[in-house]
Amino acid sequence: MQEKIIMPDFPVIDFHMHLPIKGSPPKKAAVNDPAIIKHREKLQSKFFEKWGFSKPNGKMYSPEEAAKLWNKEKEYYGLEKLNAVTAGFDNDVLAEIISSYPNTFEGFVHHDIQEPGSLDELKRGIETLGLKGLKILAPFMDEPFDSPEFEPIWQYMNEKELPVLIHFGIAGGAGGLVSYKLISPLSIFEVARSYTSIPFIIPHFGAGYFQDVLHLAWSLPNIYVDSSGSNQWLDWMAYDLELKDIFNKSLKTLGPERMIFGTDSSWFPRGFSYPYLKVQLEILEDLGVSKKDQELFFSKNARRLLGND
């Protein structure tokens, strides 16, 4: 029997989701060792059981198929918009999907900013393809964010006042990355302090580096968090933490104006990760957060950052 869906009585934007389209992920993401694969499967089984999710069907869809499936999810749950931070690691594919369903999707430019021509690709993504921000995976960066080679990118995003979403902390499922050069959100400090017109969004509350996120947010006004994913990293902290604690501290340090709802949804048959929304809504209610501030979190902040006010 399907769970009854109860949505907030105000609009909801999923600011952080992925479209399950075949692409070419970075090589560091590959896991081939049998022992690690077995370990991953064991932890994944616990994850599926905890949340009641069906296992992924493993299918990678054509852009047309993925767009149609996710448009149905958007309509079923009554969502206002879906912001895709990746679509097969291809900016043109994402732009094609957005153009097919402009009332459903927004999207971020996502490519390796270390590659030659990355600034031109960023400009093309924003100015020609109509994408609304930049997504970066810190685990796959070799050079510091404040390297001179990246200054034109920060200058451009600062001038445009466009958001940059950067994944820090642990990356991937079991067998994923727990050590890399820029694992801490503090690695963006100098850049964020120099380019304060860029909203820097740290997903998953920093994925294990929440203390660093709080320090950044205390120091700088342009640091945001998104709530996307299961936030399993809480299970692997050296001390007890609940998601309610994370929300409470975020509300105190960042305030509701710098918190954004997301799910990290991607694969089917799960589709939109409604249980994440349900849990987070219950937490906000338990903390006594006003409807006005809840709406900031669930849609108004996202709408502002996407330029849709």
C-alpha positions, 0 to 999 in steps of 0.5 A: 500500500502506497504511503499517503502523500502530504505536501506543504501548503506552499510551493516546493522546489527540489534544488538538487536532483540528477537526471539518470542519463548515461554519461562519462563520470570522472575516473575517480568515481569508479569502484571495481574491487570485489571486496569494496563492491560487496561492502557497498552492497551490504551498506546499500541494503541497509539504506534501502531498508531504512528508507523503504526505497526500491532498489535502482533498476540500473537503467540509464535513460535517453534524454527524452525518457528521463525528461518524461519520467521526471516531469510525471514526478513533478506533476504527481507531487505538485512540485514547482520546479526541479533543478538538475545539477547534472544530466549525463555530465553534458550541458547540451543534454541538460539544456535540451531537456529544459527546453522540452519542459521549461516549466519543470526543469532548471539546471546548472552548468557542470564540466571540469573547470580545470580543462582548457576552454572551461571559461568559454564553456561556462559562458556558453552554458549560461548565455547560450544554453540558459543554465542558471549556475555552476556545479563543481565536484571538489573530489575531482579537483587537483588545484586549489580554488584560489589558483590564478587559473580559476580567477576568470571563472569567479570573476564571471560568476561574481559579475553575474551574481550566479550561484556555485554549488560545490560538493565537499566531504565524503563522496559516493556510497560505500567505497567512495572517497574519504580523502582528497585535497579539497575535502573541507568546505574551508578550501573555498574560504579565500574565494568566497571572501573575495567574491561575495556576490557569488552565492556558494551552496554546500550540499548535504550540509557538508557531508561530514564537514558540518563544523567547517560549514558553520565556520564559513557561514559565521564568517561570510554572508554568501555561504548557503547549505542545501539539505539534499540526500539521505545525509547518511554521513551523520551515521559516521560521525564520532559523536551522536548527531541527528538531522534535527540537530543539523537543522537547528544549528543551521537555523541559528548560524545561517538562518532560514534565508540561507538554507535550501531544500533538495533531495539528490533524487535521480534513479527509478523506480524511486523517483522523487525522494518524498521520504526526505521531504517528509522527514525534513518538514517534520523537523521544521515543525518540531523546531517551531519554524514558522510557515513563512520561514519554511517557505523560504527553505522549500522554495523562495530561496531557490527561486531567488537564487535561480533568478525566478523571483 
